[in-house]
């Protein structure tokens, strides 16, 4: 399935251990990821960002990317500041609220540690969202989930603990995956809940699918994204027009976001960290393949968040 190409794709690779924000017009450290949700620019924050940056205008699945290496902050400061306009501005929850009265966000299917004590990209996202407490208009937020096991509300409960409660999002505006039923029933019920949302919450995409304002995803080392596993039957549902898919395997039953629902999002942010994810990052930026589900995510605006290790195999086309 050939997804829509992103309007812009910019990546920033840090020399330091912390990942940095890859936005369409800013250089931001990982701790400043919440600025993705805020309006305006912060010159001092961009100037403090360190590292190498990889930038391309309207890349074609990894093609036409320009690889640039900079080993000094002074060189970054000398770069002309990109023009900021509606096409290059990061997604803003305030803009969505002003447009339609609400901001919708779909978060990763897990907020727990990936391996042992190592934090997953999803948990880093959750911790970053928690720092927005008291700043964002959370009474206008609606939260959806890209996947959930049906043997417990792991994703919902961890997200609730990490940031939903502290941010004060009304309980009626948090939409967890239904529990206590087979995967097929949970997928059908969650699909119905999403599709029945008012257009002030979820607008329709060009393909007629409900579109969240912001889709947050973390990519696993094998290219799994949003619980879409390589070469799985669920990946092959790309192009089917489905919203939520049932998963029935030996591990556990689950209900997960379908590829078409992900690509309907107005903006997607994909997080990949660590050397183990490097090969999959390179594949995802090269061409679409069922062997690397992350490569299928091509929304109108796609933003990658990488650290130096996860970007080490990205090469100049």
GIHULIN-V564242 format. One line per field, one symbol per residue. psi: psi as a letter, one per 20 degrees, with the letter a starting at -180 (. if undefined). A space follows every 50 residues. Layout:
psi = ???
//
This chain:
psi = porpqqgqopqppqirhqrrpnrijqoqrhijhiihiqqrqnghghhipq aqqpqqplqnlirkqpppppjqhhhhhiqppqppahhipqpphhggghgi irpppprrjqjrqgocipprhhhhgghghhiipigrmiijqpprpiqpqj kqlggghggggghgghikpphijpnrpqrkrrgggggghhgggghiqqii gorprhjjqpoqhpppqpprhjippkjoqpkrhhhiipiijqgpqqpoah fqqrpqpqghhgiiqhqpppppqqhhighhggghigqpphinhhiionah opppoqrhgijhiprp.
//
